[in-house]
Amino acid sequence: MTWNLKRVIQMRQMEFKMERPGLTKVGEHLSVTESKLPTSYYYTIEHAIAMSGNYAVGERLKTVDGIAQGTVVDVKETEKGFFVTMEFDE
């Protein structure tokens, strides 16, 4: 009997709020740092490019020593400001 095991790659997308335009662009590979609040976590694109909303413990991004690597897949401007969408390999 032979086993054919394939690694399933699941990509996760997260949105970040950016305060001004031009700090990043689609296709860039960036680091994200995890920070802890009393009951949740949030993420900052290094070096202070943009910040995520808060995530519950069960929604945490998989990190190594509090750092994850991702790729910018979208940058958009809305009436509420600039938003960056990043994709992470989980």
N, C-alpha and C positions, 0 to 999 in steps of 0.2 A: 504494500500500500504506500502511495506517495502523497505527500501533503504539498499543496501549492498555497503558501501563505503570502499575502500581499499586504504591504503597509498601507493603511488608509490614511490619507492626509486630509485633515479637516482644516480649512482656512476660516479664521474668525475675523470679522470686521469690527472696528471700534471707531467712534466719532469723537473728535477733539475740537474745542473752540479755540480759534486763533484770533488775536486782537487786531492784527493788521495784515495787509496782503503782502505777498512776495517772500515770505519766510521759508517756504518750502514749495516743491512742485511734484506733480505726478511722476512716479517712477523712482523717487529717492528712497534709499534704504536708511532708516533712522532708528535710533535707540529710544526706548521708552522706559522711564523709571517709575516704579511702584512706590506709593506712599500710603501710610496707614492712618486712618481716622479711628475714633473710638469704636464705631460699629461698621465701618466700610473701608474701601480702598479707592484711590484715584490714581491716574497715570498722567505723566508729563512727558511730552516729546522733548528730548534733549536738544538743545540747551534753551529751555524755556520758550520753545516755539509755540506750543499749544497745550491745553489741559483738558482731560476728559471729565465727564460727570462722575458721580460716585457709583461704585459697584459693591454689591453685597459680597460676603465671604464666598458664597457658592458660585459667584460670577467672576471670580478673579482670573486674570490673564496668567497663563503659565509663564513664569519667569525663572531666571537663574540668578540668584543673589539679588533679586529685586529689579533685574533689567531684562527687557525683551527686545528683539529685533523685528522690525516690520517694514512694510513697503507702503508708500503713499499711493492710494488708488484713485483718490478724488480730492479736489480742492474747489470749494464753491463759496460764493457770496450770496447771502440772503439778507432780508431786512433786519435780521437779528445779529448779523456779523459774518465772519468768515469761518468756515468749517472744513476740517481735514478728516478724511476717512482713510484709515490704515488697515492693512490686512496682515494677519499673523498666522504662522503655521503652528497649529495645535495638534 
